[in-house]
């Protein structure tokens, strides 16, 4: 009987992961733990981490010796085995601004800003979609941004429109 591609993949799935693969996963968990140690303590609560992991992270911040920090990171990596890492990674990506949803949201905000500066009817459309927006402030910023462009001044109001739109348009 010869091995067909189907039986090879079945054998691969039946076998436990290789020692190299397991070791790589452990190093990945340690790296994630290292990223967590670099976050401020208030963000740890937002990640909904287990109490033992929070204590280990707090202890890491307290330690100053390199060897002890390295051992503590290994311990954090061990604790990370019990934690679902996907939500943590997604939250870190969002905080770092690298997630696709966050990037798409930023592009949407930029498009609204450009529409507001190019088309007078865009403000009406924005207010219809987001009634909580401050129409008077937006009008003033648009007027100032257009004047800044005309006079080749620094784009202060242009940036302020972006910041205001970030507050108005909800993040995904």
One Martini backbone bead per residue (centre of mass of N, CA, C, O) as a GRO file, in nm:
protein
  172
    1UNK     BB    1   0.094   0.037   0.025
    2UNK     BB    2   0.049   0.363  -0.060
    3UNK     BB    3   0.100   0.691  -0.014
    4UNK     BB    4  -0.124   0.931   0.000
    5UNK     BB    5  -0.205   1.251   0.048
    6UNK     BB    6  -0.434   1.186   0.247
    7UNK     BB    7  -0.272   1.005   0.450
    8UNK     BB    8  -0.055   1.212   0.522
    9UNK     BB    9  -0.244   1.423   0.655
   10UNK     BB   10  -0.359   1.230   0.864
   11UNK     BB   11  -0.090   1.171   1.004
   12UNK     BB   12  -0.021   1.463   1.080
   13UNK     BB   13  -0.281   1.503   1.259
   14UNK     BB   14  -0.223   1.258   1.461
   15UNK     BB   15   0.020   1.392   1.538
   16UNK     BB   16   0.208   1.549   1.730
   17UNK     BB   17   0.370   1.811   1.780
   18UNK     BB   18   0.657   1.932   1.747
   19UNK     BB   19   0.911   2.048   1.936
   20UNK     BB   20   0.959   2.303   1.768
   21UNK     BB   21   0.666   2.404   1.764
   22UNK     BB   22   0.626   2.427   2.068
   23UNK     BB   23   0.862   2.622   2.119
   24UNK     BB   24   0.754   2.851   1.940
   25UNK     BB   25   0.492   2.894   2.096
   26UNK     BB   26   0.632   2.972   2.363
   27UNK     BB   27   0.783   3.219   2.249
   28UNK     BB   28   0.530   3.370   2.159
   29UNK     BB   29   0.411   3.395   2.445
   30UNK     BB   30   0.649   3.553   2.561
   31UNK     BB   31   0.626   3.792   2.366
   32UNK     BB   32   0.344   3.871   2.456
   33UNK     BB   33   0.423   3.914   2.750
   34UNK     BB   34   0.622   4.143   2.688
   35UNK     BB   35   0.409   4.335   2.573
   36UNK     BB   36   0.245   4.351   2.837
   37UNK     BB   37   0.476   4.478   3.015
   38UNK     BB   38   0.470   4.756   2.834
   39UNK     BB   39   0.214   4.819   2.953
   40UNK     BB   40  -0.009   4.970   3.115
   41UNK     BB   41  -0.197   4.875   3.383
   42UNK     BB   42  -0.483   4.974   3.278
   43UNK     BB   43  -0.481   4.779   3.020
   44UNK     BB   44  -0.503   4.502   3.155
   45UNK     BB   45  -0.803   4.520   3.236
   46UNK     BB   46  -0.911   4.537   2.935
   47UNK     BB   47  -0.810   4.226   2.875
   48UNK     BB   48  -0.908   4.015   3.079
   49UNK     BB   49  -0.716   3.891   3.291
   50UNK     BB   50  -0.592   3.687   3.495
   51UNK     BB   51  -0.483   3.718   3.813
   52UNK     BB   52  -0.209   3.568   3.789
   53UNK     BB   53  -0.107   3.738   3.548
   54UNK     BB   54  -0.123   4.014   3.682
   55UNK     BB   55   0.079   3.946   3.906
   56UNK     BB   56   0.319   3.877   3.718
   57UNK     BB   57   0.333   4.155   3.579
   58UNK     BB   58   0.379   4.320   3.835
   59UNK     BB   59   0.638   4.175   3.918
   60UNK     BB   60   0.804   4.249   3.670
   61UNK     BB   61   0.804   4.559   3.724
   62UNK     BB   62   0.967   4.524   4.001
   63UNK     BB   63   1.193   4.402   3.857
   64UNK     BB   64   1.563   4.457   3.788
   65UNK     BB   65   1.680   4.193   3.717
   66UNK     BB   66   1.752   4.018   3.441
   67UNK     BB   67   1.726   3.717   3.529
   68UNK     BB   68   1.452   3.757   3.672
   69UNK     BB   69   1.300   3.859   3.427
   70UNK     BB   70   1.336   3.608   3.255
   71UNK     BB   71   1.188   3.414   3.446
   72UNK     BB   72   0.923   3.574   3.450
   73UNK     BB   73   0.867   3.545   3.146
   74UNK     BB   74   0.841   3.240   3.152
   75UNK     BB   75   0.602   3.239   3.345
   76UNK     BB   76   0.416   3.406   3.169
   77UNK     BB   77   0.419   3.204   2.934
   78UNK     BB   78   0.289   2.977   3.099
   79UNK     BB   79   0.024   3.134   3.163
   80UNK     BB   80  -0.056   3.183   2.856
   81UNK     BB   81  -0.157   2.890   2.792
   82UNK     BB   82  -0.449   2.953   2.948
   83UNK     BB   83  -0.491   3.174   2.729
   84UNK     BB   84  -0.670   3.360   2.512
   85UNK     BB   85  -0.502   3.535   2.247
   86UNK     BB   86  -0.680   3.668   2.028
   87UNK     BB   87  -0.806   3.913   2.186
   88UNK     BB   88  -0.536   4.038   2.263
   89UNK     BB   89  -0.424   4.085   1.978
   90UNK     BB   90  -0.658   4.261   1.879
   91UNK     BB   91  -0.625   4.486   2.091
   92UNK     BB   92  -0.331   4.557   2.027
   93UNK     BB   93  -0.381   4.634   1.733
   94UNK     BB   94  -0.576   4.862   1.793
   95UNK     BB   95  -0.378   5.029   1.971
   96UNK     BB   96  -0.159   5.032   1.727
   97UNK     BB   97  -0.317   5.059   1.444
   98UNK     BB   98  -0.319   4.753   1.273
   99UNK     BB   99  -0.594   4.704   1.213
  100UNK     BB  100  -0.823   4.686   0.966
  101UNK     BB  101  -1.059   4.831   1.101
  102UNK     BB  102  -0.903   5.080   1.190
  103UNK     BB  103  -0.803   5.165   0.911
  104UNK     BB  104  -1.082   5.193   0.782
  105UNK     BB  105  -1.183   5.409   0.977
  106UNK     BB  106  -0.968   5.623   0.909
  107UNK     BB  107  -1.050   5.644   0.611
  108UNK     BB  108  -1.336   5.740   0.665
  109UNK     BB  109  -1.258   6.001   0.807
  110UNK     BB  110  -1.097   6.122   0.572
  111UNK     BB  111  -1.330   6.126   0.368
  112UNK     BB  112  -1.510   6.316   0.524
  113UNK     BB  113  -1.319   6.553   0.530
  114UNK     BB  114  -1.294   6.589   0.223
  115UNK     BB  115  -1.597   6.627   0.168
  116UNK     BB  116  -1.637   6.881   0.345
  117UNK     BB  117  -1.432   7.058   0.167
  118UNK     BB  118  -1.582   7.007  -0.127
  119UNK     BB  119  -1.886   6.981   0.005
  120UNK     BB  120  -2.171   7.126   0.130
  121UNK     BB  121  -2.361   6.860   0.154
  122UNK     BB  122  -2.189   6.684   0.354
  123UNK     BB  123  -2.284   6.800   0.624
  124UNK     BB  124  -2.574   6.701   0.605
  125UNK     BB  125  -2.502   6.401   0.584
  126UNK     BB  126  -2.350   6.382   0.851
  127UNK     BB  127  -2.587   6.480   1.036
  128UNK     BB  128  -2.778   6.248   0.955
  129UNK     BB  129  -2.584   6.015   1.055
  130UNK     BB  130  -2.465   6.226   1.299
  131UNK     BB  131  -2.649   6.401   1.527
  132UNK     BB  132  -2.418   6.458   1.759
  133UNK     BB  133  -2.301   6.671   1.600
  134UNK     BB  134  -2.128   6.982   1.575
  135UNK     BB  135  -2.218   7.206   1.346
  136UNK     BB  136  -2.085   7.475   1.423
  137UNK     BB  137  -1.794   7.373   1.451
  138UNK     BB  138  -1.767   7.251   1.171
  139UNK     BB  139  -1.812   7.507   1.006
  140UNK     BB  140  -1.571   7.664   1.123
  141UNK     BB  141  -1.350   7.460   1.041
  142UNK     BB  142  -1.403   7.462   0.740
  143UNK     BB  143  -1.358   7.760   0.692
  144UNK     BB  144  -1.066   7.764   0.807
  145UNK     BB  145  -0.943   7.548   0.619
  146UNK     BB  146  -0.996   7.699   0.353
  147UNK     BB  147  -0.832   7.949   0.432
  148UNK     BB  148  -0.563   7.804   0.476
  149UNK     BB  149  -0.535   7.701   0.187
  150UNK     BB  150  -0.544   7.977   0.045
  151UNK     BB  151  -0.290   8.095   0.239
  152UNK     BB  152  -0.080   7.870   0.309
  153UNK     BB  153  -0.128   7.744   0.578
  154UNK     BB  154  -0.139   7.569   0.837
  155UNK     BB  155  -0.342   7.266   0.910
  156UNK     BB  156  -0.518   7.301   1.179
  157UNK     BB  157  -0.824   7.260   1.105
  158UNK     BB  158  -0.790   7.003   0.947
  159UNK     BB  159  -0.707   6.839   1.201
  160UNK     BB  160  -0.955   6.904   1.377
  161UNK     BB  161  -1.158   6.761   1.204
  162UNK     BB  162  -1.044   6.482   1.242
  163UNK     BB  163  -1.075   6.471   1.552
  164UNK     BB  164  -1.381   6.516   1.555
  165UNK     BB  165  -1.456   6.270   1.377
  166UNK     BB  166  -1.340   6.058   1.574
  167UNK     BB  167  -1.564   6.122   1.787
  168UNK     BB  168  -1.821   6.073   1.609
  169UNK     BB  169  -1.710   5.822   1.479
  170UNK     BB  170  -1.737   5.502   1.532
  171UNK     BB  171  -1.574   5.239   1.628
  172UNK     BB  172  -1.534   4.893   1.558
   0.00000   0.00000   0.00000
